[in-house]
Amino acid sequence: MCNGLNFSWQLNLISLFVLALICLLFILGTRLAGRGGAHPPLNKWRLAAFITAIALGVLVLLTPFDTIARTQLFAAHMMQAVVLTTLCAPLLLAACPDWLLQPILGQPVSRAVAQVLTRPLVASILFNFTFLAWHVPEIFNVAQRNNALYQIEMLSILFMALLNWWPLIGPLRELRNLSYPVQMLYAFLDGQPVDIFAFLLVFTGTVLYKQYVIPQQLLQNGYSAVADQAVGGAFLLIPGLVDLVVMTPLFFRWLAQIEQQAKIADQRRQEEEEEEEAEAARLEAEDVQEDAQMEAPQQG
């Protein structure tokens, strides 16, 4: 033990099974979709994103970090949640090209379900409700006492985070056809419930999750349960900062789109003016020709 922290390993079969299943489906999907050269090979950066997401998932769900997060430090639990929602989820989506999910989402039933679940309002409500419901103290305490239920909690937050990120970076553009201003509005409003909860954890001064057993060594160094909860709330504010980071490129893309549209409009206006000038010149030439033809008989 280090500072009394419990670094014992536990066999989290549910998390192990889910992460292994994700790896298996990803490998089989890329192999089957790539047969016969129907699709291009998987980009190296997508493979790197997938490996990184799985490695982070293993780190926070299958190592002693999970034990500490469930039994000793609420701050570790929040760090666990932040890694799953702001790193693992977007990396998994970034790792999936359109053609990988097309065989599944190409089916009418699955496509209809996906179209409903990935709607911005639905995705945001599902994620925020799932995250906040699991952190109701009475529900959270039950999950703490049951390792299997705690794994289900963290995995459900991960899967809801996938839906939550989909309107911004999900595969299949037809499932995320938001304009840039609406994407920025979604990124801003979507994080507000969790941000409010984070500020509550930081400033409430009341311990909400009393089952955590903080090591005596940390308590002697002044790390109290209130401090642990405040640190956890501070970690939970990180996704709000990520939202700002996401909004920044969206804003500049929006500006670039406006500039491009303005250039196209100016070009069309210039072409119309040139056509009008050409038409005026043609009419003027016809008038001159008609006048010349009328003057010719008179001179004769």
TORZA-167576 format. One record per residue (C-alpha): residue in one letter; x, y, z. Coordinates in pm, whole numbers. Example, Ala and Ser with C-alpha at 12.3 -4.5 7.8 and 13.67 -1.06 7.14 Angstrom:
// TORZA-167576
<r type="A" px="1230" py="-450" pz="780"/>
<r type="S" px="1367" py="-106" pz="714"/>
***
This chain:
// TORZA-167576
<r type="M" px="0" py="0" pz="0"/>
<r type="C" px="104" py="359" pz="-68"/>
<r type="N" px="-41" py="614" pz="177"/>
<r type="G" px="-285" py="343" pz="276"/>
<r type="L" px="-432" py="309" pz="-73"/>
<r type="N" px="-551" py="-37" pz="-167"/>
<r type="F" px="-364" py="-155" pz="-477"/>
<r type="S" px="-510" py="-504" pz="-475"/>
<r type="W" px="-635" py="-643" pz="-806"/>
<r type="Q" px="-994" py="-755" pz="-851"/>
<r type="L" px="-1130" py="-963" pz="-1136"/>
<r type="N" px="-1397" py="-735" pz="-1283"/>
<r type="L" px="-1551" py="-989" pz="-1518"/>
<r type="I" px="-1827" py="-764" pz="-1651"/>
<r type="S" px="-1588" py="-487" pz="-1755"/>
<r type="L" px="-1341" py="-741" pz="-1892"/>
<r type="F" px="-1612" py="-907" pz="-2100"/>
<r type="V" px="-1743" py="-577" pz="-2240"/>
<r type="L" px="-1397" py="-444" pz="-2333"/>
<r type="A" px="-1304" py="-778" pz="-2489"/>
<r type="L" px="-1633" py="-782" pz="-2683"/>
<r type="I" px="-1567" py="-430" pz="-2815"/>
<r type="C" px="-1221" py="-541" pz="-2932"/>
<r type="L" px="-1360" py="-854" pz="-3094"/>
<r type="L" px="-1636" py="-667" pz="-3278"/>
<r type="F" px="-1391" py="-402" pz="-3396"/>
<r type="I" px="-1142" py="-658" pz="-3529"/>
<r type="L" px="-1408" py="-872" pz="-3697"/>
<r type="G" px="-1583" py="-567" pz="-3840"/>
<r type="T" px="-1268" py="-427" pz="-3998"/>
<r type="R" px="-1165" py="-768" pz="-4134"/>
<r type="L" px="-1504" py="-851" pz="-4285"/>
<r type="A" px="-1565" py="-502" pz="-4424"/>
<r type="G" px="-1219" py="-496" pz="-4581"/>
<r type="R" px="-1259" py="-823" pz="-4773"/>
<r type="G" px="-1238" py="-793" pz="-5148"/>
<r type="G" px="-1112" py="-437" pz="-5131"/>
<r type="A" px="-1465" py="-304" pz="-5086"/>
<r type="H" px="-1340" py="-46" pz="-4839"/>
<r type="P" px="-1004" py="124" pz="-4786"/>
<r type="P" px="-778" py="-4" pz="-4508"/>
<r type="L" px="-832" py="139" pz="-4162"/>
<r type="N" px="-635" py="460" pz="-4113"/>
<r type="K" px="-348" py="437" pz="-3867"/>
<r type="W" px="-484" py="726" pz="-3663"/>
<r type="R" px="-817" py="546" pz="-3622"/>
<r type="L" px="-637" py="233" pz="-3503"/>
<r type="A" px="-433" py="445" pz="-3261"/>
<r type="A" px="-752" py="606" pz="-3130"/>
<r type="F" px="-911" py="265" pz="-3071"/>
<r type="I" px="-605" py="122" pz="-2894"/>
<r type="T" px="-580" py="434" pz="-2675"/>
<r type="A" px="-949" py="415" pz="-2581"/>
<r type="I" px="-924" py="49" pz="-2485"/>
<r type="A" px="-600" py="106" pz="-2293"/>
<r type="L" px="-762" py="386" pz="-2093"/>
<r type="G" px="-1067" py="169" pz="-2029"/>
<r type="V" px="-846" py="-111" pz="-1902"/>
<r type="L" px="-656" py="134" pz="-1681"/>
<r type="V" px="-960" py="275" pz="-1503"/>
<r type="L" px="-1183" py="-37" pz="-1499"/>
<r type="L" px="-955" py="-341" pz="-1462"/>
<r type="T" px="-666" py="-222" pz="-1243"/>
<r type="P" px="-642" py="-136" pz="-872"/>
<r type="F" px="-745" py="216" pz="-972"/>
<r type="D" px="-1100" py="80" pz="-989"/>
<r type="T" px="-1073" py="-56" pz="-635"/>
<r type="I" px="-955" py="281" pz="-503"/>
<r type="A" px="-1231" py="461" pz="-696"/>
<r type="R" px="-1502" py="237" pz="-554"/>
<r type="T" px="-1391" py="207" pz="-192"/>
<r type="Q" px="-1145" py="477" pz="-87"/>
<r type="L" px="-1141" py="799" pz="-288"/>
<r type="F" px="-1438" py="971" pz="-445"/>
<r type="A" px="-1192" py="1187" pz="-639"/>
<r type="A" px="-1058" py="870" pz="-805"/>
<r type="H" px="-1414" py="774" pz="-899"/>
<r type="M" px="-1470" py="1109" pz="-1067"/>
<r type="M" px="-1139" py="1081" pz="-1247"/>
<r type="Q" px="-1255" py="739" pz="-1363"/>
<r type="A" px="-1582" py="887" pz="-1493"/>
<r type="V" px="-1405" py="1177" pz="-1667"/>
<r type="V" px="-1164" py="943" pz="-1846"/>
<r type="L" px="-1451" py="728" pz="-1972"/>
<r type="T" px="-1671" py="1018" pz="-2085"/>
<r type="T" px="-1420" py="1269" pz="-2223"/>
<r type="L" px="-1147" py="1037" pz="-2357"/>
<r type="C" px="-1267" py="681" pz="-2415"/>
<r type="A" px="-1606" py="767" pz="-2568"/>
<r type="P" px="-1487" py="1023" pz="-2829"/>
<r type="L" px="-1183" py="810" pz="-2914"/>
<r type="L" px="-1403" py="505" pz="-2979"/>
<r type="L" px="-1627" py="710" pz="-3208"/>
<r type="A" px="-1328" py="858" pz="-3388"/>
<r type="A" px="-1193" py="507" pz="-3443"/>
<r type="C" px="-1502" py="395" pz="-3636"/>
<r type="P" px="-1522" py="487" pz="-4006"/>
<r type="D" px="-1865" py="504" pz="-4166"/>
<r type="W" px="-1822" py="174" pz="-4349"/>
<r type="L" px="-1759" py="-13" pz="-4023"/>
<r type="L" px="-2106" py="61" pz="-3886"/>
<r type="Q" px="-2290" py="67" pz="-4217"/>
<r type="P" px="-2377" py="-308" pz="-4216"/>
<r type="I" px="-2551" py="-268" pz="-3879"/>
<r type="L" px="-2703" py="76" pz="-3915"/>
<r type="G" px="-2799" py="2" pz="-4273"/>
<r type="Q" px="-3079" py="-222" pz="-4145"/>
<r type="P" px="-3417" py="-41" pz="-4122"/>
<r type="V" px="-3486" py="-126" pz="-3756"/>
<r type="S" px="-3140" py="-50" pz="-3621"/>
<r type="R" px="-3120" py="266" pz="-3829"/>
<r type="A" px="-3453" py="390" pz="-3695"/>
<r type="V" px="-3339" py="324" pz="-3338"/>
<r type="A" px="-3007" py="498" pz="-3402"/>
<r type="Q" px="-3181" py="800" pz="-3553"/>
<r type="V" px="-3387" py="839" pz="-3235"/>
<r type="L" px="-3106" py="778" pz="-2985"/>
<r type="T" px="-2859" py="1010" pz="-3157"/>
<r type="R" px="-3093" py="1307" pz="-3174"/>
<r type="P" px="-2924" py="1583" pz="-2972"/>
<r type="L" px="-3202" py="1630" pz="-2719"/>
<r type="V" px="-3249" py="1255" pz="-2666"/>
<r type="A" px="-2875" py="1186" pz="-2640"/>
<r type="S" px="-2823" py="1471" pz="-2395"/>
<r type="I" px="-3115" py="1370" pz="-2172"/>
<r type="L" px="-3007" py="1004" pz="-2167"/>
<r type="F" px="-2649" py="1087" pz="-2072"/>
<r type="N" px="-2726" py="1348" pz="-1808"/>
<r type="F" px="-3006" py="1144" pz="-1654"/>
<r type="T" px="-2788" py="831" pz="-1640"/>
<r type="F" px="-2491" py="1015" pz="-1491"/>
<r type="L" px="-2689" py="1209" pz="-1232"/>
<r type="A" px="-2917" py="917" pz="-1139"/>
<r type="W" px="-2619" py="694" pz="-1060"/>
<r type="H" px="-2483" py="970" pz="-835"/>
<r type="V" px="-2792" py="1003" pz="-622"/>
<r type="P" px="-2627" py="915" pz="-285"/>
<r type="E" px="-2865" py="630" pz="-202"/>
<r type="I" px="-2818" py="466" pz="-544"/>
<r type="F" px="-2445" py="530" pz="-546"/>
<r type="N" px="-2404" py="375" pz="-202"/>
<r type="V" px="-2574" py="56" pz="-321"/>
<r type="A" px="-2342" py="39" pz="-622"/>
<r type="Q" px="-2041" py="90" pz="-396"/>
<r type="R" px="-2132" py="-215" pz="-191"/>
<r type="N" px="-2180" py="-432" pz="-501"/>
<r type="N" px="-1880" py="-453" pz="-731"/>
<r type="A" px="-2083" py="-592" pz="-1023"/>
<r type="L" px="-2337" py="-310" pz="-997"/>
<r type="Y" px="-2056" py="-56" pz="-981"/>
<r type="Q" px="-1914" py="-196" pz="-1306"/>
<r type="I" px="-2258" py="-170" pz="-1467"/>
<r type="E" px="-2273" py="192" pz="-1350"/>
<r type="M" px="-1942" py="285" pz="-1512"/>
<r type="L" px="-2015" py="96" pz="-1835"/>
<r type="S" px="-2359" py="253" pz="-1867"/>
<r type="I" px="-2202" py="598" pz="-1828"/>
<r type="L" px="-1952" py="506" pz="-2101"/>
<r type="F" px="-2222" py="392" pz="-2345"/>
<r type="M" px="-2439" py="696" pz="-2275"/>
<r type="A" px="-2132" py="913" pz="-2336"/>
<r type="L" px="-2100" py="753" pz="-2681"/>
<r type="L" px="-2453" py="870" pz="-2761"/>
<r type="N" px="-2378" py="1208" pz="-2610"/>
<r type="W" px="-2076" py="1264" pz="-2837"/>
<r type="W" px="-2247" py="1128" pz="-3149"/>
<r type="P" px="-2419" py="1454" pz="-3261"/>
<r type="L" px="-2074" py="1615" pz="-3273"/>
<r type="I" px="-1828" py="1353" pz="-3400"/>
<r type="G" px="-2024" py="1031" pz="-3457"/>
<r type="P" px="-1985" py="823" pz="-3774"/>
<r type="L" px="-2244" py="847" pz="-4053"/>
<r type="R" px="-2296" py="1215" pz="-4121"/>
<r type="E" px="-2668" py="1164" pz="-4186"/>
<r type="L" px="-2702" py="1089" pz="-3813"/>
<r type="R" px="-2533" py="1417" pz="-3717"/>
<r type="N" px="-2653" py="1682" pz="-3958"/>
<r type="L" px="-2645" py="1976" pz="-3718"/>
<r type="S" px="-2527" py="2314" pz="-3838"/>
<r type="Y" px="-2219" py="2461" pz="-3670"/>
<r type="P" px="-2416" py="2712" pz="-3456"/>
<r type="V" px="-2646" py="2434" pz="-3333"/>
<r type="Q" px="-2344" py="2212" pz="-3258"/>
<r type="M" px="-2194" py="2490" pz="-3046"/>
<r type="L" px="-2525" py="2539" pz="-2865"/>
<r type="Y" px="-2547" py="2164" pz="-2804"/>
<r type="A" px="-2191" py="2148" pz="-2668"/>
<r type="F" px="-2264" py="2439" pz="-2433"/>
<r type="L" px="-2606" py="2338" pz="-2301"/>
<r type="D" px="-2540" py="1965" pz="-2284"/>
<r type="G" px="-2279" py="2000" pz="-2008"/>
<r type="Q" px="-2475" py="2234" pz="-1784"/>
<r type="P" px="-2644" py="1971" pz="-1560"/>
<r type="V" px="-2315" py="1795" pz="-1485"/>
<r type="D" px="-2138" py="2130" pz="-1434"/>
<r type="I" px="-2400" py="2233" pz="-1179"/>
<r type="F" px="-2353" py="1901" pz="-1000"/>
<r type="A" px="-1975" py="1954" pz="-1006"/>
<r type="F" px="-2006" py="2299" pz="-846"/>
<r type="L" px="-2235" py="2147" pz="-583"/>
<r type="L" px="-1966" py="1892" pz="-497"/>
<r type="V" px="-1698" py="2160" pz="-477"/>
<r type="F" px="-1883" py="2415" pz="-265"/>
<r type="T" px="-2145" py="2227" pz="-63"/>
<r type="G" px="-1916" py="2148" pz="231"/>
<r type="T" px="-2136" py="1849" pz="317"/>
<r type="V" px="-2019" py="1494" pz="252"/>
<r type="L" px="-2272" py="1322" pz="25"/>
<r type="Y" px="-2095" py="988" pz="-18"/>
<r type="K" px="-2009" py="867" pz="329"/>
<r type="Q" px="-1909" py="509" pz="252"/>
<r type="Y" px="-1565" py="599" pz="123"/>
<r type="V" px="-1293" py="488" pz="365"/>
<r type="I" px="-1014" py="741" pz="320"/>
<r type="P" px="-678" py="597" pz="432"/>
<r type="Q" px="-560" py="717" pz="773"/>
<r type="Q" px="-233" py="843" pz="625"/>
<r type="L" px="-421" py="1083" pz="399"/>
<r type="L" px="-648" py="1197" pz="682"/>
<r type="Q" px="-344" py="1277" pz="894"/>
<r type="N" px="-213" py="1490" pz="609"/>
<r type="G" px="-532" py="1695" pz="607"/>
<r type="Y" px="-708" py="1520" pz="320"/>
<r type="S" px="-1061" py="1501" pz="461"/>
<r type="A" px="-1380" py="1359" pz="313"/>
<r type="V" px="-1494" py="1714" pz="229"/>
<r type="A" px="-1166" py="1780" pz="48"/>
<r type="D" px="-1196" py="1448" pz="-137"/>
<r type="Q" px="-1545" py="1537" pz="-255"/>
<r type="A" px="-1431" py="1885" pz="-361"/>
<r type="V" px="-1141" py="1741" pz="-559"/>
<r type="G" px="-1384" py="1502" pz="-725"/>
<r type="G" px="-1606" py="1794" pz="-819"/>
<r type="A" px="-1306" py="1978" pz="-962"/>
<r type="F" px="-1226" py="1679" pz="-1180"/>
<r type="L" px="-1587" py="1677" pz="-1297"/>
<r type="L" px="-1548" py="2034" pz="-1420"/>
<r type="I" px="-1296" py="1913" pz="-1680"/>
<r type="P" px="-1567" py="1804" pz="-1930"/>
<r type="G" px="-1698" py="2162" pz="-1924"/>
<r type="L" px="-1354" py="2283" pz="-2031"/>
<r type="V" px="-1352" py="2016" pz="-2300"/>
<r type="D" px="-1682" py="2156" pz="-2426"/>
<r type="L" px="-1512" py="2494" pz="-2469"/>
<r type="V" px="-1226" py="2326" pz="-2655"/>
<r type="V" px="-1480" py="2154" pz="-2882"/>
<r type="M" px="-1668" py="2478" pz="-2942"/>
<r type="T" px="-1355" py="2664" pz="-3054"/>
<r type="P" px="-1294" py="2475" pz="-3382"/>
<r type="L" px="-1668" py="2467" pz="-3444"/>
<r type="F" px="-1672" py="2846" pz="-3419"/>
<r type="F" px="-1386" py="2887" pz="-3666"/>
<r type="R" px="-1544" py="2634" pz="-3904"/>
<r type="W" px="-1865" py="2835" pz="-3885"/>
<r type="L" px="-1674" py="3153" pz="-3968"/>
<r type="A" px="-1502" py="2975" pz="-4258"/>
<r type="Q" px="-1841" py="2853" pz="-4379"/>
<r type="I" px="-1983" py="3206" pz="-4360"/>
<r type="E" px="-1681" py="3340" pz="-4548"/>
<r type="Q" px="-1715" py="3071" pz="-4813"/>
<r type="Q" px="-2085" py="3143" pz="-4854"/>
<r type="A" px="-2007" py="3514" pz="-4882"/>
<r type="K" px="-1748" py="3443" pz="-5151"/>
<r type="I" px="-1997" py="3230" pz="-5343"/>
<r type="A" px="-2262" py="3501" pz="-5311"/>
<r type="D" px="-2015" py="3768" pz="-5429"/>
<r type="Q" px="-1912" py="3551" pz="-5721"/>
<r type="R" px="-2274" py="3495" pz="-5821"/>
<r type="R" px="-2348" py="3865" pz="-5787"/>
<r type="Q" px="-2044" py="3949" pz="-6000"/>
<r type="E" px="-2152" py="3698" pz="-6265"/>
<r type="E" px="-2502" py="3843" pz="-6264"/>
<r type="E" px="-2362" py="4196" pz="-6301"/>
<r type="E" px="-2138" py="4081" pz="-6586"/>
<r type="E" px="-2437" py="3916" pz="-6754"/>
<r type="E" px="-2643" py="4234" pz="-6709"/>
<r type="E" px="-2359" py="4444" pz="-6853"/>
<r type="A" px="-2322" py="4205" pz="-7146"/>
<r type="E" px="-2696" py="4214" pz="-7205"/>
<r type="A" px="-2697" py="4595" pz="-7189"/>
<r type="A" px="-2406" py="4608" pz="-7432"/>
<r type="R" px="-2587" py="4368" pz="-7665"/>
<r type="L" px="-2905" py="4575" pz="-7654"/>
<r type="E" px="-2707" py="4893" pz="-7713"/>
<r type="A" px="-2532" py="4733" pz="-8011"/>
<r type="E" px="-2870" py="4625" pz="-8151"/>
<r type="D" px="-3004" py="4979" pz="-8108"/>
<r type="V" px="-2701" py="5121" pz="-8289"/>
<r type="Q" px="-2745" py="4870" pz="-8569"/>
<r type="E" px="-3116" py="4949" pz="-8603"/>
<r type="D" px="-3041" py="5324" pz="-8614"/>
<r type="A" px="-2779" py="5264" pz="-8882"/>
<r type="Q" px="-3023" py="5060" pz="-9089"/>
<r type="M" px="-3287" py="5333" pz="-9060"/>
<r type="E" px="-3045" py="5608" pz="-9163"/>
<r type="A" px="-2917" py="5418" pz="-9471"/>
<r type="P" px="-3244" py="5453" pz="-9684"/>
<r type="Q" px="-3278" py="5818" pz="-9591"/>
<r type="Q" px="-2930" py="5890" pz="-9720"/>
<r type="G" px="-3014" py="5701" pz="-10041"/>
***
